[in-house]
């Protein structure tokens, strides 16, 4: 077969073969290459993922990065645990199950969760949140608190752009709380509580993905472990806005309440209701949302390796007011990797 001598000859051969493929003898038949549809357009630098295809790519990239970080943490933990066991002898699987949901846990953890909402009020679009969290306990040198807990949270959110099915995926706001564990009463009573500041940083890459406000406020957590295999806890936060990314942003002040109930049922499995957060905004005619959740989880303890926690929960919106767009049903899938030997105390 001879090689075409020009671009025109190559184009003519392409058009002739196309007419044969589609069974037409029209001499004016032409095949042209169509541009990719805009719905699968990707702009990596601004993280604009317009369709489900882009959403899958964004989640894959984030989860792959987190998985790679987890592997590095595993390697470091394995190297530091040559002479000790991964899980202390006194820490049972039931204790680990409670530590994974304890808002004041002193167990170092790497937490990843995907919250998919197929049905929302006020829009036809399905939404999603990929949440990554690191739990870092430490012993402060100069403090009245015997332990300190630092917990940064990062989000990749898929939000609706209107009442239709269109969405976009962006990085959301970053949250950080720094709690100190209050030393009284004694832990022997089964009751523990702590308090500290809560911060929200406007790191969202689009106005729809965040609140556009710098926020700070008080936080408080309390829990009771006096019943074997049972955790009763609550986390209360109230971030208040004090600066904004634009003049169009509105003041933010909301009470966030996260009730937690967990029961260990044996063989590494537990039942819990602890992923739903109640939102009560203080400003007039602002949203109030009271969701409820229920799920099941499993703790896997492996000799010589960090323990793992897997869970799946369902969430339903039980009550809402002044919330034109709000989740209706949500399914959460999560994984936590713990590092017991990285505790700054025993």
C-alpha positions as CSV (number, residue, x, y, z in Angstrom):
1,X,0.0,0.0,0.0
2,X,1.5,3.3,-1.0
3,X,2.0,6.0,1.5
4,X,-0.1,9.2,1.0
5,X,2.0,12.1,-0.3
6,X,0.0,14.9,1.3
7,X,-2.5,15.7,4.0
8,X,-5.2,16.3,1.4
9,X,-4.6,12.7,0.0
10,X,-4.8,11.3,3.5
11,X,-8.0,13.1,4.2
12,X,-9.6,11.9,0.9
13,X,-8.7,8.3,1.8
14,X,-10.2,8.7,5.3
15,X,-13.5,10.1,3.8
16,X,-13.7,7.3,1.3
17,X,-13.3,4.6,3.9
18,X,-15.8,6.3,6.1
19,X,-18.4,6.2,3.3
20,X,-17.8,2.5,2.8
21,X,-18.2,1.9,6.6
22,X,-21.5,3.6,6.8
23,X,-22.8,2.1,3.5
24,X,-23.3,5.4,1.5
25,X,-22.2,6.4,-2.0
26,X,-22.8,10.1,-1.5
27,X,-19.7,11.8,-2.9
28,X,-20.2,14.7,-0.4
29,X,-20.1,12.4,2.6
30,X,-17.5,13.5,5.1
31,X,-16.4,12.2,8.5
32,X,-15.0,14.8,10.9
33,X,-13.5,14.4,14.3
34,X,-15.8,15.8,17.0
35,X,-14.3,17.6,20.0
36,X,-14.8,15.9,23.4
37,X,-18.0,17.0,25.1
38,X,-17.6,19.6,27.8
39,X,-19.2,17.4,30.4
40,X,-15.9,15.4,30.7
41,X,-13.7,18.5,30.7
42,X,-11.0,18.4,33.4
43,X,-9.1,21.4,34.6
44,X,-6.6,20.0,37.1
45,X,-5.1,23.3,38.3
46,X,-8.5,24.6,39.5
47,X,-9.9,21.1,40.2
48,X,-13.0,21.6,38.1
49,X,-14.6,18.2,37.4
50,X,-17.9,18.9,35.7
51,X,-19.3,15.4,35.4
52,X,-19.5,12.0,37.1
53,X,-16.4,11.0,35.1
54,X,-14.4,13.8,36.6
55,X,-15.8,13.0,40.0
56,X,-14.5,9.5,39.8
57,X,-11.1,10.7,38.7
58,X,-10.9,13.2,41.6
59,X,-11.9,10.6,44.2
60,X,-9.4,8.1,42.7
61,X,-6.6,10.6,42.9
62,X,-7.4,11.6,46.5
63,X,-7.8,8.1,47.7
64,X,-4.7,6.9,45.9
65,X,-2.7,9.7,47.6
66,X,-4.1,8.8,51.0
67,X,-3.5,5.1,50.4
68,X,0.1,5.8,49.6
69,X,0.5,7.9,52.7
70,X,-1.0,5.0,54.7
71,X,1.5,2.6,53.3
72,X,4.3,4.9,54.3
73,X,2.9,5.1,57.8
74,X,2.6,1.3,57.9
75,X,6.2,0.9,57.0
76,X,7.3,3.4,59.6
77,X,5.2,1.8,62.2
78,X,6.5,-1.7,61.3
79,X,10.0,-0.5,61.7
80,X,9.3,1.0,65.1
81,X,7.5,-2.1,66.4
82,X,10.2,-4.7,66.1
83,X,10.4,-5.2,69.8
84,X,6.8,-4.5,70.9
85,X,3.4,-5.8,70.0
86,X,1.2,-3.6,67.8
87,X,-1.8,-3.7,70.2
88,X,-1.0,-3.5,74.0
89,X,-2.1,-6.6,75.9
90,X,-4.7,-4.7,77.9
91,X,-6.3,-3.2,74.9
92,X,-9.0,-5.6,73.5
93,X,-10.8,-5.4,70.2
94,X,-13.8,-4.0,72.0
95,X,-11.6,-1.2,73.4
96,X,-10.3,-0.5,69.9
97,X,-13.9,-0.3,68.6
98,X,-14.7,2.4,71.1
99,X,-11.4,4.2,70.5
100,X,-12.2,4.5,66.8
101,X,-15.4,6.5,67.5
102,X,-14.2,8.3,70.7
103,X,-14.1,12.1,70.1
104,X,-11.4,12.4,72.7
105,X,-9.4,9.3,71.7
106,X,-5.7,9.2,72.4
107,X,-5.2,6.6,69.7
108,X,-3.2,8.0,66.6
109,X,-5.3,7.4,63.5
110,X,-5.6,8.0,59.8
111,X,-9.3,8.3,58.9
112,X,-10.9,8.3,55.4
113,X,-14.6,8.4,54.6
114,X,-16.8,8.8,51.6
115,X,-20.3,10.2,52.1
116,X,-22.5,9.7,49.1
117,X,-25.9,11.4,49.0
118,X,-28.0,10.2,46.0
119,X,-31.1,12.1,47.1
120,X,-31.2,15.8,48.1
121,X,-33.9,18.2,48.9
122,X,-34.1,21.2,46.6
123,X,-32.0,19.7,43.7
124,X,-32.0,16.7,41.4
125,X,-28.2,16.4,41.7
126,X,-26.5,13.7,43.8
127,X,-23.7,15.0,46.0
128,X,-20.6,13.5,47.6
129,X,-17.9,14.2,50.2
130,X,-14.5,12.6,50.6
131,X,-13.3,13.3,54.1
132,X,-9.7,12.7,55.2
133,X,-8.7,13.2,58.9
134,X,-5.6,12.8,61.0
135,X,-5.9,12.4,64.7
136,X,-2.7,13.4,66.6
137,X,-2.5,13.1,70.4
138,X,0.3,14.7,72.2
139,X,1.5,15.5,75.8
140,X,1.9,19.3,76.1
141,X,4.9,20.5,78.2
142,X,3.2,23.4,79.8
143,X,-0.5,22.8,80.3
144,X,-3.1,22.0,82.9
145,X,-4.4,19.3,80.6
146,X,-2.8,15.8,80.8
147,X,-3.4,15.2,77.1
148,X,-4.0,17.2,74.0
149,X,-5.8,16.1,70.8
150,X,-5.2,17.8,67.4
151,X,-7.6,16.9,64.6
152,X,-7.4,18.5,61.1
153,X,-10.0,17.5,58.6
154,X,-9.8,17.9,54.8
155,X,-12.7,17.6,52.3
156,X,-13.2,17.0,48.6
157,X,-16.9,17.9,47.9
158,X,-19.2,17.4,45.0
159,X,-21.9,20.1,45.2
160,X,-24.9,21.0,43.0
161,X,-24.7,24.1,40.8
162,X,-28.5,24.6,40.7
163,X,-31.8,22.8,40.9
164,X,-30.9,20.5,38.0
165,X,-28.5,17.5,38.0
166,X,-25.3,19.5,37.2
167,X,-22.5,19.3,39.8
168,X,-19.0,20.3,40.3
169,X,-16.2,18.9,42.5
170,X,-13.9,21.1,44.5
171,X,-11.8,21.1,47.6
172,X,-13.9,22.2,50.6
173,X,-13.1,24.2,53.8
174,X,-10.6,22.8,56.2
175,X,-11.5,22.3,59.9
176,X,-9.2,22.0,62.9
177,X,-9.9,21.5,66.5
178,X,-7.4,21.4,69.4
179,X,-8.9,19.8,72.5
180,X,-7.4,19.3,75.9
181,X,-8.6,16.4,78.1
182,X,-9.8,17.7,81.5
183,X,-8.1,15.7,84.3
184,X,-11.1,15.5,86.6
185,X,-13.0,13.4,87.4
186,X,-10.7,10.4,87.4
187,X,-10.8,8.0,84.3
188,X,-11.7,5.3,86.8
189,X,-15.3,6.7,86.8
190,X,-15.6,5.9,83.1
191,X,-16.3,9.6,82.4
192,X,-14.0,11.8,80.3
193,X,-14.5,15.2,78.9
194,X,-12.4,17.9,77.2
195,X,-12.6,21.3,75.6
196,X,-10.7,23.6,73.3
197,X,-10.9,25.9,70.3
198,X,-12.4,25.0,66.9
199,X,-11.3,26.6,63.6
200,X,-12.6,26.7,60.1
201,X,-10.4,27.9,57.3
202,X,-11.9,29.0,53.9
203,X,-9.7,26.7,51.7
204,X,-12.5,25.9,49.3
205,X,-11.5,26.3,45.6
206,X,-15.0,27.5,44.6
207,X,-17.7,29.6,46.2
208,X,-20.2,26.8,46.2
209,X,-17.8,24.4,48.0
210,X,-17.3,26.4,51.1
211,X,-18.7,29.1,53.4
212,X,-16.1,31.7,52.5
213,X,-15.5,32.7,56.1
214,X,-12.7,32.5,58.6
215,X,-14.3,30.9,61.7
216,X,-13.3,30.2,65.3
217,X,-15.2,29.2,68.4
218,X,-15.5,26.9,71.4
219,X,-15.8,23.1,71.4
220,X,-16.6,20.5,74.0
221,X,-16.7,16.7,74.1
222,X,-17.8,14.2,76.8
223,X,-18.0,10.4,76.9
224,X,-18.8,7.6,79.2
225,X,-17.2,4.1,79.0
226,X,-18.4,2.7,82.3
227,X,-20.4,0.0,80.6
228,X,-18.1,-2.7,79.0
229,X,-18.3,-2.6,75.2
230,X,-20.5,0.5,75.1
231,X,-19.6,4.1,74.3
232,X,-21.9,7.0,75.0
233,X,-20.4,10.3,73.8
234,X,-21.1,13.7,72.3
235,X,-19.2,16.4,70.4
236,X,-20.3,20.0,70.5
237,X,-18.8,22.8,68.3
238,X,-19.8,26.3,67.6
239,X,-17.6,28.1,65.0
240,X,-18.3,31.8,64.5
241,X,-17.2,33.8,61.5
242,X,-15.0,36.9,62.0
243,X,-13.6,37.5,58.5
244,X,-14.8,36.7,54.9
245,X,-13.3,36.1,51.5
246,X,-15.7,38.5,49.8
247,X,-18.4,41.1,50.6
248,X,-21.1,38.7,49.4
249,X,-20.5,36.2,52.2
250,X,-22.9,36.1,55.1
251,X,-22.1,35.8,58.8
252,X,-21.9,32.2,60.0
253,X,-22.6,30.9,63.5
254,X,-23.9,27.4,64.0
255,X,-24.1,25.0,66.9
256,X,-22.9,21.5,65.7
257,X,-23.9,18.6,67.9
258,X,-22.7,15.0,67.1
259,X,-24.3,12.4,69.4
260,X,-22.4,9.0,69.5
261,X,-23.7,5.7,70.7
262,X,-21.7,2.5,70.1
263,X,-22.2,-1.1,71.2
264,X,-19.6,-3.9,70.6
265,X,-21.4,-7.2,69.6
266,X,-18.4,-9.5,69.4
267,X,-16.0,-11.0,66.7
268,X,-14.7,-7.5,65.9
269,X,-18.2,-6.2,64.9
270,X,-20.0,-3.3,66.5
271,X,-23.2,-1.2,65.9
272,X,-23.2,2.5,66.1
273,X,-25.1,5.7,65.6
274,X,-22.5,8.5,65.5
275,X,-21.9,9.9,62.0
276,X,-24.8,12.4,61.9
277,X,-24.2,16.0,63.0
278,X,-27.1,18.2,64.0
279,X,-26.8,21.8,62.8
280,X,-28.6,24.6,64.5
281,X,-27.8,28.1,63.1
282,X,-28.2,31.0,65.4
283,X,-29.1,33.7,62.8
284,X,-32.7,34.4,61.9
285,X,-34.2,32.2,59.1
286,X,-31.1,30.1,58.8
287,X,-31.0,26.3,58.4
288,X,-31.7,23.8,61.1
289,X,-31.1,20.2,60.2
290,X,-31.4,17.1,62.5
291,X,-30.3,13.9,60.7
292,X,-30.1,10.4,62.3
293,X,-27.7,7.6,61.4
294,X,-27.2,3.9,62.0
295,X,-24.4,1.6,60.9
296,X,-22.2,-1.4,61.4
297,X,-18.4,-1.7,61.6
298,X,-15.6,-4.2,62.0
299,X,-12.3,-4.0,63.7
300,X,-9.4,-6.1,62.3
301,X,-6.4,-6.7,64.6
302,X,-3.4,-8.1,62.8
303,X,-0.2,-9.2,64.5
304,X,2.7,-6.9,63.6
305,X,0.5,-4.5,61.7
306,X,-1.7,-1.6,62.6
307,X,-5.3,-2.4,63.4
308,X,-7.9,-1.5,60.8
309,X,-11.5,-0.3,61.2
310,X,-14.1,-0.6,58.4
311,X,-17.7,0.7,58.6
312,X,-20.8,1.6,56.6
313,X,-23.6,3.7,57.8
314,X,-26.9,5.1,56.5
315,X,-28.1,8.6,57.3
316,X,-31.6,10.1,57.0
317,X,-32.8,13.7,57.4
318,X,-35.3,13.5,60.3
319,X,-36.1,17.3,60.5
320,X,-35.1,20.4,58.6
321,X,-36.2,24.0,58.6
322,X,-35.1,27.0,56.4
323,X,-32.8,24.6,54.5
324,X,-33.9,24.8,50.8
325,X,-31.0,22.4,49.8
326,X,-30.2,19.6,52.2
327,X,-29.3,15.9,52.1
328,X,-32.2,13.5,52.2
329,X,-30.4,10.1,52.4
330,X,-26.7,9.5,52.7
331,X,-24.5,6.4,52.7
332,X,-21.1,6.5,54.3
333,X,-18.2,4.2,53.7
334,X,-15.1,4.6,55.9
335,X,-11.8,3.1,56.8
336,X,-9.5,4.0,59.8
337,X,-5.9,2.9,60.4
338,X,-4.6,3.1,64.0
339,X,-1.1,3.3,65.4
340,X,-1.3,2.3,69.1
341,X,2.5,2.3,69.6
342,X,2.7,5.9,68.5
343,X,1.0,7.1,71.6
344,X,3.2,9.5,73.6
345,X,2.3,7.6,76.7
346,X,1.4,4.0,77.7
